[in-house]
C-alpha cells in the first residue's frame, strides 16, 4: 500500500479531530509536495484532505487563527485546478463556508457574513447558509445594543439606589433619569424588533 493509499484509508476512517490534525501535520511535507508538484489527481487528493479534514478539524477544536491561515493557503492551492477540475467549485465553496464559520465563532460577525453573502448569492435557497447569515446579523446588533443597554442599566440602578437611600445631595434631575430609562427600554425593544425583521426577510 502506498503512502497516499494509507493516508486516504486513515482519513476515511478516523473521526477524532485531534487525530486528524496530528496525522495531517505528521505528513505535511508529503501533502505540500503533492500540492506543489503533483498531478491534478494528487492535488485534488491533497486539497480534499486539507480542506474537509484538516481545516475543518482545526475549526472544530477552536484553532480559528490557524484555520484561517490554512484556508488562505487552500485558496491559493485551488488556483492550480481552477480550469481543469470538476472539484474546484465544490472545494472553493467549502473553503468559503469554513471561513464564514471561523469568523463567526471568533465573534467577527460582519466579516463572517461577507462569506455567507457569497454563498447565499450562489445558493439563495440554502437554509443552512441563510441560518448562519441571520444569526450573525442578530449577534452583531446584540453586541451593539447590549453595550448601550448595559450602560443605561447601570445608571438606572444607581438612580434607584440613590432614591432608596434618600441621598438628596446627589439627587438626579428627573429628565436625566427618564433619558436613561428610555435608552434602556429602547435598546431592548429595538433588538427585539430588529431580530423579527431579520427572521422574516426572504433571500429567494
Buried (B, 14 or more C-beta within 10 A) or exposed (E): EEEBEEBBEBBEEBEEBEEBBEBBEEBEEBBBEBBEEBEEEBBBBBBBBBBBBBBBBBBBBEBBEBBBEBBEBBEEBBEBBEEEBEBBEEBBBBBBBBBBBBBBBBEBBEBBBBBBBBBBEEBEEBEEBBEBBBBBBBBBBBEEBBEBBEBBBEBBEBBEEBEEEEEEEEEBEEEEBEEBBEBBEBBBEBBEEBBEEBEEEEBE
